């Protein structure tokens, strides 16, 4: 500590200085994590907006969302994906992502 402060004599000051540095590093690390998470979320939303929605979206708009239809729509999206109709599968997935708040379903859709 003599290299930092010339008149340093108190060991309690060193403990407080180290604790302060740990607090600052933890605080910066926490806010950096929040920033990176929000940036990833914005990039994902921009990527999802690139896909055109025209076919399945019109039929999904007239259908109100209930939690009971989540699993059948997931199965329908997987069927569209296996048959090669990726736009329809993505549109159903986007509909579910907008309306579903369950983390396991969101993870399954991704």
N, CA, C and O atoms as CSV, one atom per row, in Angstrom:
chain,resi,resn,atom,element,x,y,z
A,1,UNK,N,N,0.815,-1.193,0.000
A,1,UNK,CA,C,0.000,0.000,0.000
A,1,UNK,C,C,0.859,1.258,0.000
A,1,UNK,O,O,0.363,2.339,-0.317
A,2,UNK,N,N,2.135,1.139,0.349
A,2,UNK,CA,C,3.002,2.307,0.364
A,2,UNK,C,C,3.189,2.887,-1.033
A,2,UNK,O,O,3.473,4.075,-1.183
A,3,UNK,N,N,3.032,2.066,-2.034
A,3,UNK,CA,C,3.191,2.562,-3.399
A,3,UNK,C,C,2.013,3.451,-3.790
A,3,UNK,O,O,2.168,4.363,-4.603
A,4,UNK,N,N,0.841,3.194,-3.218
A,4,UNK,CA,C,-0.345,3.993,-3.552
A,4,UNK,C,C,-0.411,5.292,-2.756
A,4,UNK,O,O,-0.615,6.370,-3.313
A,5,UNK,N,N,-0.237,5.168,-1.461
A,5,UNK,CA,C,-0.337,6.328,-0.582
A,5,UNK,C,C,0.948,6.431,0.252
A,5,UNK,O,O,1.349,5.468,0.905
A,6,UNK,N,N,1.566,7.568,0.224
A,6,UNK,CA,C,2.857,7.746,0.891
A,6,UNK,C,C,2.705,7.753,2.413
A,6,UNK,O,O,3.551,7.194,3.112
A,7,UNK,N,N,1.658,8.366,2.936
A,7,UNK,CA,C,1.478,8.485,4.385
A,7,UNK,C,C,0.623,7.360,4.958
A,7,UNK,O,O,-0.027,7.550,5.986
A,8,UNK,N,N,0.607,6.210,4.325
A,8,UNK,CA,C,-0.217,5.090,4.769
A,8,UNK,C,C,0.377,4.466,6.030
A,8,UNK,O,O,1.545,4.077,6.029
A,9,UNK,N,N,-0.412,4.365,7.113
A,9,UNK,CA,C,0.050,3.739,8.356
A,9,UNK,C,C,-1.027,2.837,8.980
A,9,UNK,O,O,-0.695,2.009,9.829
A,10,UNK,N,N,-2.277,2.964,8.597
A,10,UNK,CA,C,-3.384,2.266,9.258
A,10,UNK,C,C,-3.788,1.018,8.472
A,10,UNK,O,O,-4.152,1.141,7.302
A,11,UNK,N,N,-3.739,-0.202,9.076
A,11,UNK,CA,C,-4.131,-1.414,8.347
A,11,UNK,C,C,-5.638,-1.477,8.073
A,11,UNK,O,O,-6.060,-2.123,7.114
A,12,UNK,N,N,-6.446,-0.820,8.895
A,12,UNK,CA,C,-7.893,-0.806,8.664
A,12,UNK,C,C,-8.224,-0.059,7.371
A,12,UNK,O,O,-9.182,-0.402,6.678
A,13,UNK,N,N,-7.444,0.940,7.059
A,13,UNK,CA,C,-7.640,1.663,5.811
A,13,UNK,C,C,-7.433,0.747,4.608
A,13,UNK,O,O,-8.156,0.872,3.620
A,14,UNK,N,N,-6.482,-0.152,4.661
A,14,UNK,CA,C,-6.224,-1.094,3.573
A,14,UNK,C,C,-7.400,-2.049,3.400
A,14,UNK,O,O,-7.793,-2.361,2.276
A,15,UNK,N,N,-7.957,-2.509,4.506
A,15,UNK,CA,C,-9.121,-3.404,4.436
A,15,UNK,C,C,-10.294,-2.676,3.802
A,15,UNK,O,O,-10.974,-3.235,2.941
A,16,UNK,N,N,-10.542,-1.449,4.208
A,16,UNK,CA,C,-11.642,-0.678,3.634
A,16,UNK,C,C,-11.406,-0.373,2.154
A,16,UNK,O,O,-12.344,-0.377,1.357
A,17,UNK,N,N,-10.171,-0.115,1.798
A,17,UNK,CA,C,-9.842,0.162,0.408
A,17,UNK,C,C,-10.066,-1.084,-0.466
A,17,UNK,O,O,-10.609,-0.980,-1.566
A,18,UNK,N,N,-9.656,-2.237,0.016
A,18,UNK,CA,C,-9.859,-3.483,-0.729
A,18,UNK,C,C,-11.344,-3.814,-0.821
A,18,UNK,O,O,-11.811,-4.235,-1.879
A,19,UNK,N,N,-12.099,-3.632,0.265
A,19,UNK,CA,C,-13.540,-3.885,0.244
A,19,UNK,C,C,-14.229,-2.944,-0.739
A,19,UNK,O,O,-15.149,-3.350,-1.449
A,20,UNK,N,N,-13.791,-1.707,-0.779
A,20,UNK,CA,C,-14.364,-0.755,-1.732
A,20,UNK,C,C,-14.090,-1.152,-3.173
A,20,UNK,O,O,-14.962,-1.041,-4.034
A,21,UNK,N,N,-12.876,-1.616,-3.428
A,21,UNK,CA,C,-12.541,-2.060,-4.784
A,21,UNK,C,C,-13.371,-3.280,-5.186
A,21,UNK,O,O,-13.820,-3.369,-6.329
A,22,UNK,N,N,-13.580,-4.222,-4.258
A,22,UNK,CA,C,-14.402,-5.405,-4.538
A,22,UNK,C,C,-15.839,-4.978,-4.833
A,22,UNK,O,O,-16.466,-5.508,-5.751
A,23,UNK,N,N,-16.360,-4.031,-4.067
A,23,UNK,CA,C,-17.719,-3.546,-4.299
A,23,UNK,C,C,-17.849,-2.899,-5.674
A,23,UNK,O,O,-18.822,-3.155,-6.382
A,24,UNK,N,N,-16.896,-2.077,-6.057
A,24,UNK,CA,C,-16.940,-1.408,-7.357
A,24,UNK,C,C,-16.878,-2.431,-8.491
A,24,UNK,O,O,-17.615,-2.311,-9.470
A,25,UNK,N,N,-16.015,-3.424,-8.372
A,25,UNK,CA,C,-15.893,-4.457,-9.410
A,25,UNK,C,C,-17.172,-5.272,-9.508
A,25,UNK,O,O,-17.622,-5.579,-10.612
A,26,UNK,N,N,-17.769,-5.631,-8.370
A,26,UNK,CA,C,-19.014,-6.396,-8.377
A,26,UNK,C,C,-20.150,-5.574,-8.997
A,26,UNK,O,O,-20.959,-6.108,-9.756
A,27,UNK,N,N,-20.209,-4.305,-8.683
A,27,UNK,CA,C,-21.247,-3.427,-9.216
A,27,UNK,C,C,-21.120,-3.282,-10.734
A,27,UNK,O,O,-22.115,-3.374,-11.454
A,28,UNK,N,N,-19.921,-3.061,-11.209
A,28,UNK,CA,C,-19.693,-2.924,-12.650
A,28,UNK,C,C,-19.994,-4.236,-13.366
A,28,UNK,O,O,-20.568,-4.228,-14.455
A,29,UNK,N,N,-19.617,-5.351,-12.772
A,29,UNK,CA,C,-19.881,-6.657,-13.372
A,29,UNK,C,C,-21.376,-6.930,-13.455
A,29,UNK,O,O,-21.840,-7.468,-14.461
A,30,UNK,N,N,-22.129,-6.581,-12.443
A,30,UNK,CA,C,-23.584,-6.767,-12.435
A,30,UNK,C,C,-24.245,-5.950,-13.544
A,30,UNK,O,O,-25.069,-6.477,-14.292
A,31,UNK,N,N,-23.898,-4.692,-13.654
A,31,UNK,CA,C,-24.513,-3.851,-14.680
A,31,UNK,C,C,-24.056,-4.233,-16.077
A,31,UNK,O,O,-24.820,-4.074,-17.029
A,32,UNK,N,N,-22.850,-4.726,-16.232
A,32,UNK,CA,C,-22.395,-5.202,-17.536
A,32,UNK,C,C,-23.215,-6.421,-17.969
A,32,UNK,O,O,-23.550,-6.547,-19.147
A,33,UNK,N,N,-23.538,-7.306,-17.048
A,33,UNK,CA,C,-24.370,-8.461,-17.354
A,33,UNK,C,C,-25.758,-8.052,-17.799
A,33,UNK,O,O,-26.305,-8.634,-18.736
A,34,UNK,N,N,-26.335,-7.063,-17.145
A,34,UNK,CA,C,-27.659,-6.566,-17.544
A,34,UNK,C,C,-27.591,-5.947,-18.929
A,34,UNK,O,O,-28.493,-6.156,-19.740
A,35,UNK,N,N,-26.550,-5.199,-19.213
A,35,UNK,CA,C,-26.397,-4.562,-20.522
A,35,UNK,C,C,-26.270,-5.608,-21.631
A,35,UNK,O,O,-26.902,-5.482,-22.680
A,36,UNK,N,N,-25.457,-6.637,-21.400
A,36,UNK,CA,C,-25.260,-7.681,-22.414
A,36,UNK,C,C,-26.556,-8.445,-22.645
A,36,UNK,O,O,-26.880,-8.779,-23.785
A,37,UNK,N,N,-27.296,-8.723,-21.591
A,37,UNK,CA,C,-28.571,-9.443,-21.728
A,37,UNK,C,C,-29.575,-8.627,-22.534
A,37,UNK,O,O,-30.264,-9.180,-23.390
A,38,UNK,N,N,-29.671,-7.342,-22.282
A,38,UNK,CA,C,-30.612,-6.514,-23.042
A,38,UNK,C,C,-30.174,-6.381,-24.493
A,38,UNK,O,O,-31.016,-6.335,-25.390
A,39,UNK,N,N,-28.867,-6.319,-24.735
A,39,UNK,CA,C,-28.373,-6.232,-26.103
A,39,UNK,C,C,-28.675,-7.509,-26.880
A,39,UNK,O,O,-29.051,-7.444,-28.050
A,40,UNK,N,N,-28.515,-8.660,-26.248
A,40,UNK,CA,C,-28.848,-9.925,-26.899
A,40,UNK,C,C,-30.337,-10.010,-27.190
A,40,UNK,O,O,-30.735,-10.506,-28.244
A,41,UNK,N,N,-31.154,-9.537,-26.281
A,41,UNK,CA,C,-32.598,-9.564,-26.488
A,41,UNK,C,C,-33.001,-8.681,-27.668
A,41,UNK,O,O,-33.845,-9.066,-28.477
A,42,UNK,N,N,-32.395,-7.497,-27.762
A,42,UNK,CA,C,-32.698,-6.619,-28.901
A,42,UNK,C,C,-32.263,-7.234,-30.217
A,42,UNK,O,O,-32.976,-7.131,-31.215
A,43,UNK,N,N,-31.099,-7.875,-30.232
A,43,UNK,CA,C,-30.631,-8.519,-31.460
A,43,UNK,C,C,-31.553,-9.653,-31.872
A,43,UNK,O,O,-31.822,-9.832,-33.060
A,44,UNK,N,N,-32.043,-10.423,-30.902
A,44,UNK,CA,C,-32.970,-11.512,-31.211
A,44,UNK,C,C,-34.280,-10.965,-31.775
A,44,UNK,O,O,-34.821,-11.522,-32.730
A,45,UNK,N,N,-34.789,-9.889,-31.198
A,45,UNK,CA,C,-36.027,-9.292,-31.708
A,45,UNK,C,C,-35.843,-8.753,-33.119
A,45,UNK,O,O,-36.731,-8.909,-33.957
A,46,UNK,N,N,-34.714,-8.124,-33.396
A,46,UNK,CA,C,-34.448,-7.648,-34.753
A,46,UNK,C,C,-34.351,-8.801,-35.739
A,46,UNK,O,O,-34.834,-8.690,-36.866
A,47,UNK,N,N,-33.737,-9.904,-35.333
A,47,UNK,CA,C,-33.627,-11.069,-36.191
A,47,UNK,C,C,-35.008,-11.663,-36.486
A,47,UNK,O,O,-35.292,-12.047,-37.620
A,48,UNK,N,N,-35.851,-11.735,-35.473
A,48,UNK,CA,C,-37.177,-12.322,-35.664
A,48,UNK,C,C,-38.079,-11.450,-36.525
A,48,UNK,O,O,-38.981,-11.964,-37.187
A,49,UNK,N,N,-37.851,-10.148,-36.528
A,49,UNK,CA,C,-38.666,-9.247,-37.352
A,49,UNK,C,C,-38.342,-9.364,-38.829
A,49,UNK,O,O,-39.113,-8.892,-39.665
A,50,UNK,N,N,-37.229,-9.976,-39.167
A,50,UNK,CA,C,-36.842,-10.104,-40.568
A,50,UNK,C,C,-37.730,-11.078,-41.335
A,50,UNK,O,O,-37.839,-10.981,-42.557
A,51,UNK,N,N,-38.357,-12.002,-40.642
A,51,UNK,CA,C,-39.162,-13.001,-41.324
A,51,UNK,C,C,-40.525,-12.423,-41.663
A,51,UNK,O,O,-41.151,-11.742,-40.851
A,52,UNK,N,N,-40.968,-12.705,-42.866
A,52,UNK,CA,C,-42.267,-12.225,-43.311
A,52,UNK,C,C,-43.364,-13.086,-42.697
A,52,UNK,O,O,-43.251,-14.309,-42.624
A,53,UNK,N,N,-44.421,-12.421,-42.261
A,53,UNK,CA,C,-45.550,-13.138,-41.702
A,53,UNK,C,C,-46.772,-12.837,-42.547
A,53,UNK,O,O,-47.252,-11.704,-42.578
A,54,UNK,N,N,-47.263,-13.837,-43.222
A,54,UNK,CA,C,-48.437,-13.588,-44.041
A,54,UNK,C,C,-49.422,-14.746,-44.010
A,54,UNK,O,O,-50.623,-14.486,-43.947
A,55,UNK,N,N,-49.010,-15.980,-44.048
A,55,UNK,CA,C,-49.923,-17.102,-44.173
A,55,UNK,C,C,-50.583,-17.498,-42.868
A,55,UNK,O,O,-51.796,-17.360,-42.712
A,56,UNK,N,N,-49.806,-17.979,-41.954
A,56,UNK,CA,C,-50.339,-18.507,-40.712
A,56,UNK,C,C,-50.744,-17.388,-39.765
A,56,UNK,O,O,-51.617,-17.581,-38.919
A,57,UNK,N,N,-50.126,-16.226,-39.896
A,57,UNK,CA,C,-50.398,-15.142,-38.965
A,57,UNK,C,C,-51.859,-14.712,-39.005
A,57,UNK,O,O,-52.439,-14.410,-37.962
A,58,UNK,N,N,-52.453,-14.679,-40.173
A,58,UNK,CA,C,-53.849,-14.255,-40.274
A,58,UNK,C,C,-54.768,-15.207,-39.517
A,58,UNK,O,O,-55.728,-14.764,-38.887
A,59,UNK,N,N,-54.490,-16.501,-39.569
A,59,UNK,CA,C,-55.323,-17.441,-38.831
A,59,UNK,C,C,-55.028,-17.389,-37.332
A,59,UNK,O,O,-55.909,-17.666,-36.518
A,60,UNK,N,N,-53.813,-17.039,-36.969
A,60,UNK,CA,C,-53.476,-16.936,-35.552
A,60,UNK,C,C,-54.064,-15.676,-34.919
A,60,UNK,O,O,-54.373,-15.670,-33.728
A,61,UNK,N,N,-54.219,-14.619,-35.701
A,61,UNK,CA,C,-54.784,-13.380,-35.169
A,61,UNK,C,C,-56.226,-13.569,-34.711
A,61,UNK,O,O,-56.652,-12.965,-33.727
A,62,UNK,N,N,-56.967,-14.398,-35.416
A,62,UNK,CA,C,-58.374,-14.595,-35.060
A,62,UNK,C,C,-58.534,-15.565,-33.895
A,62,UNK,O,O,-59.627,-15.680,-33.340
A,63,UNK,N,N,-57.478,-16.257,-33.517
A,63,UNK,CA,C,-57.543,-17.242,-32.445
A,63,UNK,C,C,-57.022,-16.624,-31.147
A,63,UNK,O,O,-55.852,-16.246,-31.080
A,64,UNK,N,N,-57.854,-16.513,-30.125
A,64,UNK,CA,C,-57.366,-15.978,-28.850
A,64,UNK,C,C,-56.439,-16.973,-28.165
A,64,UNK,O,O,-56.612,-18.186,-28.282
A,65,UNK,N,N,-55.470,-16.450,-27.460
A,65,UNK,CA,C,-54.486,-17.319,-26.809
A,65,UNK,C,C,-55.011,-17.812,-25.473
A,65,UNK,O,O,-55.492,-17.029,-24.654
A,66,UNK,N,N,-54.916,-19.105,-25.264
A,66,UNK,CA,C,-55.160,-19.722,-23.960
A,66,UNK,C,C,-54.000,-20.675,-23.697
A,66,UNK,O,O,-53.418,-21.204,-24.644
A,67,UNK,N,N,-53.655,-20.905,-22.447
A,67,UNK,CA,C,-52.522,-21.801,-22.152
A,67,UNK,C,C,-52.735,-23.236,-22.638
A,67,UNK,O,O,-51.764,-23.970,-22.826
A,68,UNK,N,N,-53.977,-23.642,-22.841
A,68,UNK,CA,C,-54.245,-25.015,-23.267
A,68,UNK,C,C,-53.808,-25.271,-24.707
A,68,UNK,O,O,-53.531,-26.415,-25.068
A,69,UNK,N,N,-53.742,-24.230,-25.536
A,69,UNK,CA,C,-53.384,-24.448,-26.940
A,69,UNK,C,C,-51.882,-24.371,-27.181
A,69,UNK,O,O,-51.432,-24.503,-28.319
A,70,UNK,N,N,-51.111,-24.162,-26.138
A,70,UNK,CA,C,-49.666,-24.027,-26.306
A,70,UNK,C,C,-49.038,-25.306,-26.852
A,70,UNK,O,O,-48.311,-25.268,-27.845
A,71,UNK,N,N,-49.310,-26.416,-26.219
A,71,UNK,CA,C,-48.679,-27.669,-26.639
A,71,UNK,C,C,-49.108,-28.088,-28.050
A,71,UNK,O,O,-48.246,-28.504,-28.825
A,72,UNK,N,N,-50.405,-28.000,-28.431
A,72,UNK,CA,C,-50.745,-28.330,-29.823
A,72,UNK,C,C,-50.069,-27.421,-30.850
A,72,UNK,O,O,-49.689,-27.877,-31.928
A,73,UNK,N,N,-49.921,-26.140,-30.518
A,73,UNK,CA,C,-49.244,-25.238,-31.446
A,73,UNK,C,C,-47.752,-25.550,-31.553
A,73,UNK,O,O,-47.161,-25.398,-32.622
A,74,UNK,N,N,-47.145,-25.982,-30.454
A,74,UNK,CA,C,-45.735,-26.389,-30.505
A,74,UNK,C,C,-45.587,-27.599,-31.421
A,74,UNK,O,O,-44.666,-27.662,-32.235
A,75,UNK,N,N,-46.497,-28.554,-31.283
A,75,UNK,CA,C,-46.457,-29.740,-32.150
A,75,UNK,C,C,-46.688,-29.366,-33.612
A,75,UNK,O,O,-46.043,-29.917,-34.504
A,76,UNK,N,N,-47.608,-28.430,-33.859
A,76,UNK,CA,C,-47.862,-27.977,-35.228
A,76,UNK,C,C,-46.624,-27.291,-35.810
A,76,UNK,O,O,-46.288,-27.495,-36.977
A,77,UNK,N,N,-45.955,-26.486,-35.002
A,77,UNK,CA,C,-44.738,-25.815,-35.474
A,77,UNK,C,C,-43.651,-26.829,-35.808
A,77,UNK,O,O,-42.942,-26.677,-36.803
A,78,UNK,N,N,-43.519,-27.865,-34.978
A,78,UNK,CA,C,-42.525,-28.903,-35.263
A,78,UNK,C,C,-42.878,-29.674,-36.533
A,78,UNK,O,O,-41.994,-30.054,-37.301
A,79,UNK,N,N,-44.179,-29.903,-36.750
A,79,UNK,CA,C,-44.594,-30.591,-37.974
A,79,UNK,C,C,-44.284,-29.740,-39.203
A,79,UNK,O,O,-43.808,-30.260,-40.212
A,80,UNK,N,N,-44.550,-28.440,-39.124
A,80,UNK,CA,C,-44.205,-27.544,-40.231
A,80,UNK,C,C,-42.696,-27.545,-40.474
A,80,UNK,O,O,-42.242,-27.524,-41.618
A,81,UNK,N,N,-41.931,-27.569,-39.396
A,81,UNK,CA,C,-40.476,-27.561,-39.526
A,81,UNK,C,C,-39.973,-28.833,-40.214
A,81,UNK,O,O,-39.090,-28.773,-41.070
A,82,UNK,N,N,-40.533,-29.971,-39.838
A,82,UNK,CA,C,-40.092,-31.225,-40.452
A,82,UNK,C,C,-40.510,-31.334,-41.910
A,82,UNK,O,O,-39.841,-31.997,-42.702
A,83,UNK,N,N,-41.622,-30.682,-42.270
A,83,UNK,CA,C,-42.069,-30.752,-43.662
A,83,UNK,C,C,-41.381,-29.705,-44.534
A,83,UNK,O,O,-41.578,-29.693,-45.749
A,84,UNK,N,N,-40.581,-28.832,-43.935
A,84,UNK,CA,C,-39.822,-27.861,-44.708
A,84,UNK,C,C,-40.482,-26.505,-44.835
A,84,UNK,O,O,-39.950,-25.639,-45.530
A,85,UNK,N,N,-41.611,-26.284,-44.199
A,85,UNK,CA,C,-42.284,-24.981,-44.244
A,85,UNK,C,C,-41.818,-24.153,-43.047
A,85,UNK,O,O,-42.519,-24.007,-42.046
A,86,UNK,N,N,-40.621,-23.624,-43.192
A,86,UNK,CA,C,-39.983,-22.941,-42.073
A,86,UNK,C,C,-40.660,-21.614,-41.725
A,86,UNK,O,O,-40.716,-21.241,-40.553
A,87,UNK,N,N,-41.169,-20.907,-42.717
A,87,UNK,CA,C,-41.842,-19.638,-42.420
A,87,UNK,C,C,-43.068,-19.852,-41.549
A,87,UNK,O,O,-43.306,-19.082,-40.619
A,88,UNK,N,N,-43.847,-20.883,-41.836
A,88,UNK,CA,C,-45.035,-21.162,-41.024
A,88,UNK,C,C,-44.633,-21.577,-39.614
A,88,UNK,O,O,-45.264,-21.169,-38.639
A,89,UNK,N,N,-43.587,-22.386,-39.506
A,89,UNK,CA,C,-43.116,-22.795,-38.185
A,89,UNK,C,C,-42.621,-21.600,-37.387
A,89,UNK,O,O,-42.867,-21.510,-36.184
A,90,UNK,N,N,-41.929,-20.689,-38.045
A,90,UNK,CA,C,-41.422,-19.498,-37.352
A,90,UNK,C,C,-42.571,-18.589,-36.932
A,90,UNK,O,O,-42.532,-18.010,-35.846
A,91,UNK,N,N,-43.575,-18.458,-37.762
A,91,UNK,CA,C,-44.724,-17.613,-37.407
A,91,UNK,C,C,-45.462,-18.165,-36.196
A,91,UNK,O,O,-45.864,-17.401,-35.318
A,92,UNK,N,N,-45.645,-19.466,-36.136
A,92,UNK,CA,C,-46.294,-20.063,-34.965
A,92,UNK,C,C,-45.409,-19.885,-33.738
A,92,UNK,O,O,-45.902,-19.576,-32.654
A,93,UNK,N,N,-44.108,-20.078,-33.907
A,93,UNK,CA,C,-43.192,-19.879,-32.791
A,93,UNK,C,C,-43.195,-18.452,-32.282
A,93,UNK,O,O,-43.154,-18.228,-31.072
A,94,UNK,N,N,-43.243,-17.489,-33.180
A,94,UNK,CA,C,-43.300,-16.084,-32.767
A,94,UNK,C,C,-44.592,-15.775,-32.031
A,94,UNK,O,O,-44.592,-15.033,-31.048
A,95,UNK,N,N,-45.700,-16.347,-32.510
A,95,UNK,CA,C,-46.988,-16.151,-31.833
A,95,UNK,C,C,-46.915,-16.677,-30.404
A,95,UNK,O,O,-47.389,-16.031,-29.469
A,96,UNK,N,N,-46.316,-17.856,-30.247
A,96,UNK,CA,C,-46.201,-18.434,-28.910
A,96,UNK,C,C,-45.236,-17.645,-28.039
A,96,UNK,O,O,-45.479,-17.480,-26.844
A,97,UNK,N,N,-44.154,-17.159,-28.614
A,97,UNK,CA,C,-43.204,-16.366,-27.833
A,97,UNK,C,C,-43.825,-15.058,-27.345
A,97,UNK,O,O,-43.498,-14.581,-26.258
A,98,UNK,N,N,-44.710,-14.487,-28.140
A,98,UNK,CA,C,-45.352,-13.241,-27.741
A,98,UNK,C,C,-46.369,-13.451,-26.633
A,98,UNK,O,O,-46.563,-12.570,-25.795
A,99,UNK,N,N,-47.021,-14.606,-26.618
A,99,UNK,CA,C,-48.109,-14.805,-25.677
A,99,UNK,C,C,-47.765,-15.699,-24.492
A,99,UNK,O,O,-48.415,-15.605,-23.451
A,100,UNK,N,N,-46.785,-16.540,-24.619
A,100,UNK,CA,C,-46.464,-17.504,-23.563
A,100,UNK,C,C,-45.432,-16.912,-22.614
A,100,UNK,O,O,-44.434,-16.338,-23.051
A,101,UNK,N,N,-45.673,-17.052,-21.314
A,101,UNK,CA,C,-44.745,-16.535,-20.309
A,101,UNK,C,C,-43.988,-17.644,-19.601
A,101,UNK,O,O,-43.173,-17.365,-18.721
A,102,UNK,N,N,-44.238,-18.899,-19.964
A,102,UNK,CA,C,-43.600,-20.034,-19.325
A,102,UNK,C,C,-42.174,-20.209,-19.868
A,102,UNK,O,O,-41.969,-20.268,-21.081
A,103,UNK,N,N,-41.202,-20.291,-18.966
A,103,UNK,CA,C,-39.792,-20.378,-19.373
A,103,UNK,C,C,-39.478,-21.693,-20.077
A,103,UNK,O,O,-38.672,-21.713,-21.007
A,104,UNK,N,N,-40.094,-22.784,-19.656
A,104,UNK,CA,C,-39.793,-24.075,-20.288
A,104,UNK,C,C,-40.300,-24.110,-21.719
A,104,UNK,O,O,-39.634,-24.654,-22.599
A,105,UNK,N,N,-41.473,-23.535,-21.961
A,105,UNK,CA,C,-42.007,-23.490,-23.330
A,105,UNK,C,C,-41.156,-22.564,-24.197
A,105,UNK,O,O,-40.890,-22.870,-25.359
A,106,UNK,N,N,-40.732,-21.444,-23.637
A,106,UNK,CA,C,-39.880,-20.523,-24.384
A,106,UNK,C,C,-38.564,-21.198,-24.742
A,106,UNK,O,O,-38.076,-21.041,-25.861
A,107,UNK,N,N,-37.987,-21.940,-23.819
A,107,UNK,CA,C,-36.745,-22.659,-24.097
A,107,UNK,C,C,-36.959,-23.717,-25.174
A,107,UNK,O,O,-36.111,-23.900,-26.047
A,108,UNK,N,N,-38.093,-24.415,-25.111
A,108,UNK,CA,C,-38.399,-25.438,-26.115
A,108,UNK,C,C,-38.570,-24.818,-27.492
A,108,UNK,O,O,-38.154,-25.409,-28.489
A,109,UNK,N,N,-39.168,-23.651,-27.565
A,109,UNK,CA,C,-39.368,-22.981,-28.852
A,109,UNK,C,C,-38.063,-22.489,-29.451
A,109,UNK,O,O,-37.895,-22.506,-30.671
A,110,UNK,N,N,-37.162,-22.063,-28.630
A,110,UNK,CA,C,-35.885,-21.569,-29.136
A,110,UNK,C,C,-35.047,-22.701,-29.643
A,110,UNK,O,O,-33.930,-22.481,-30.111
